[in-house]
C-alpha cells in the first residue's frame, strides 16, 4: 500500500489491485487477528491518507485492549491485592462508556 494522487493504492506484489480514499479491514472472527508486516494485531484497521502519509487506525474492543495493557503496567509478581485493586477502574470505565 502506498499513497498515489492523495489516495491509497493497494498492491499485491507488484500488481495494483485498487485505489481508495479510505478503507477498513476487519478480521473474519471477533477473536481473530490481522497481520501487518508480519506483526499480529487485534481488532480492525482503517486506513486513510493524511498530509500525504498513510494513517492507520487500529480499533479494538476495550476488553482486548485491557488484556494487553494491564499486564504491562502491573506485572504478575506484584502483590495479589494490588492486582485485584487494578481490576476495578476498567470495570467502572466500561460502565461509564456503556451504561446499562
Residue pairs with C-beta under 8 A, 6 or more apart in sequence:
1 8
1 9
1 10
1 11
1 47
1 54
2 8
2 9
2 11
2 54
3 9
3 49
3 52
3 53
3 54
4 19
5 19
6 49
6 52
7 19
7 20
7 21
7 49
8 19
8 20
8 21
8 22
8 23
8 47
8 48
8 49
8 54
9 16
9 18
9 19
10 16
10 17
10 18
10 19
10 20
10 23
11 17
21 48
21 49
22 46
22 47
22 48
22 49
23 46
23 47
24 44
24 45
24 46
24 47
25 34
25 44
25 45
25 47
26 44
27 33
27 34
27 43
27 44
30 61
33 40
33 41
33 42
34 40
34 41
34 43
34 44
34 45
35 41
36 45
36 56
41 58
42 60
42 61
42 64
42 65
42 68
43 58
43 59
43 60
43 61
43 64
44 58
44 59
45 56
45 57
45 58
45 59
46 56
46 57
46 59
47 54
47 55
47 56
47 57
48 54
48 55
48 57
49 55
62 90
62 93
62 94
62 97
66 90
70 86
70 90
73 86
74 82
74 83
74 86
76 83
